[in-house]
Amino acid sequence: MQKMLIVIEKAGNNYSCYSPDLPGVISTGKTKEETKKNMVEAIRMHIDGLMEDGINIPEPVSYAEYLTI
């Protein structure tokens, strides 16, 4: 099991999500929880596709921090 950084953003009346370590893998949802659930499915499908194609799964390298300004 591997941890992947995801970024969830408010997008009008719903939420959108992406992972900096997996370009092109995105999800949306009406709530943050639905968006995270959809993102897990999107990441799993992406990783399954990489494995089927014999492509290595990228190691996560992104991280996030909050700065006090």
C-alpha positions as CSV (number, residue, x, y, z in Angstrom):
1,M,0.0,0.0,0.0
2,Q,1.3,3.4,-1.0
3,K,0.3,6.9,0.0
4,M,-0.3,9.4,-2.8
5,L,-0.7,13.2,-2.3
6,I,-4.0,14.5,-3.7
7,V,-5.2,18.1,-3.9
8,I,-8.9,18.8,-3.5
9,E,-10.2,22.2,-4.6
10,K,-13.6,23.8,-4.4
11,A,-15.0,24.1,-7.9
12,G,-18.3,26.0,-8.0
13,N,-20.9,23.8,-6.5
14,N,-18.7,20.7,-6.3
15,Y,-15.1,19.6,-5.7
16,S,-12.3,18.5,-8.0
17,C,-9.2,16.6,-7.2
18,Y,-5.8,15.7,-8.8
19,S,-2.5,14.1,-7.8
20,P,0.7,15.9,-8.7
21,D,2.4,12.5,-9.0
22,L,-0.1,11.1,-11.5
23,P,-0.6,13.7,-14.2
24,G,-4.0,13.5,-15.9
25,V,-5.6,11.5,-13.1
26,I,-8.5,13.6,-11.8
27,S,-11.9,13.2,-10.1
28,T,-14.9,15.3,-9.1
29,G,-17.7,15.0,-6.6
30,K,-20.5,16.8,-4.8
31,T,-18.7,16.5,-1.5
32,K,-15.0,16.1,-0.4
33,E,-15.7,12.6,0.7
34,E,-17.3,11.6,-2.7
35,T,-14.4,13.3,-4.5
36,K,-11.8,11.3,-2.4
37,K,-13.7,8.0,-3.1
38,N,-13.8,8.8,-6.8
39,M,-10.1,9.6,-6.8
40,V,-9.2,6.3,-5.2
41,E,-11.1,4.6,-8.0
42,A,-9.4,6.7,-10.6
43,I,-5.9,6.0,-9.2
44,R,-6.6,2.3,-9.0
45,M,-7.8,2.2,-12.6
46,H,-4.7,4.2,-13.7
47,I,-2.3,1.9,-11.9
48,D,-4.0,-1.2,-13.3
49,G,-3.6,0.3,-16.8
50,L,0.1,1.0,-16.1
51,M,0.6,-2.5,-14.9
52,E,-1.2,-4.0,-17.9
53,D,1.1,-2.0,-20.2
54,G,4.2,-3.1,-18.3
55,I,4.9,0.5,-17.2
56,N,6.4,1.1,-13.7
57,I,4.2,2.8,-11.2
58,P,5.7,6.2,-10.4
59,E,7.0,6.7,-6.8
60,P,5.3,9.6,-5.1
61,V,7.7,12.5,-4.7
62,S,5.3,15.4,-4.0
63,Y,4.5,16.7,-0.5
64,A,2.5,19.5,0.9
65,E,3.1,22.0,3.7
66,Y,1.3,25.0,5.1
67,L,3.2,28.2,5.5
68,T,2.3,30.8,8.1
69,I,2.4,34.2,6.4
